Amino acid sequence: MIQTESDIINAVRAFRAKRGYTVAPLRACLFDMDGVLIDSMPAHARSWVEASAAYGITAEPLDFYRCEGQKGSDTIEHLFLQVHGRRATAQETDDYYQLKTELFSRYNTGNAITDAPALVADVRANGLHIVLVTGSSQNDILDRLQVHYGDAFGSANVITGTDVMRGKPHPEPYLKALERANVAPWEAIVIENAPMGVRAAVAAGIFTIAVNTGCLPDADLWAAGASVIFPSMANLRSALPALLAESASR
């Protein structure tokens, strides 16, 4: 697991060399939500497991850590094909996701990931534009974020599952976030916690940091293409000055 300043500097240099990117200061930081800003993945996993059982689908919490980040409808389609050998009907998809949403509302604590509010504050203090990129389409996203992040995230800097045709792991969500921030891929970083999100960000050509806040093996995040992995937001905060300095160095 990457933890040192020298590791992140080497990772930035390797990423630039591989992509042939122009050196430019960072201008934007793109954040996933569940498991990055909000400690909601245990509730998501539990609600998905229970909702799936109602449709004859046996699943484990780790299954949903691995597919976290993609649109709920894509998760349902994958499960139906895998277990029932067919796609869910539109009504089944709506009902399944509604049940999952109701269960999530019951189980979610709404707590922030430890040190994530401080990291967001650090990023903003360094003048970076921030954009939220989430596969969720639940209507209370901004209300939940405001509790811990105040005015940091508003409708103008949020990309949700309803804003895209193709969710993570397709790059469309992060490509839209780049457009929203008006930056090039080499001027941004992504902070993710799940393989689907990492794959989407890497496919969009962005330097991708994984913070492993859940139960995934690090190997899953490396395999998805993460350039660096940290065990906590506190570790990432400590390395942020080196990351910002190296991004602007020639």
Number of C-alpha atoms within 10 A of each C-alpha: 14 18 16 14 17 13 15 22 18 15 18 19 14 13 18 16 11 9 12 10 14 11 15 15 16 23 22 25 21 25 24 23 25 24 24 25 26 21 21 20 22 21 19 23 21 21 25 26 20 18 24 21 12 11 14 11 15 13 17 13 18 17 13 21 21 19 19 26 29 25 22 23 17 15 17 20 15 17 20 21 12 12 13 13 10 12 16 18 11 10 9 14 19 15 13 20 20 13 17 22 18 12 18 21 13 11 15 17 13 15 14 21 19 16 16 22 19 14 18 19 13 15 20 15 9 13 11 19 19 24 26 24 27 26 25 19 14 11 9 8 17 17 13 15 21 13 12 17 18 13 10 18 17 15 11 10 16 20 22 20 21 14 16 16 10 16 26 27 24 20 22 19 27 32 20 18 24 21 11 16 20 13 16 16 22 22 22 25 22 25 27 31 30 30 28 23 35 32 22 26 31 22 17 19 20 25 24 27 25 30 26 21 20 17 12 16 11 18 12 15 26 16 11 19 20 28 21 22 23 21 16 19 23 16 16 26 19 14 19 17 15 16 23 16 12 20 22 12 10 7
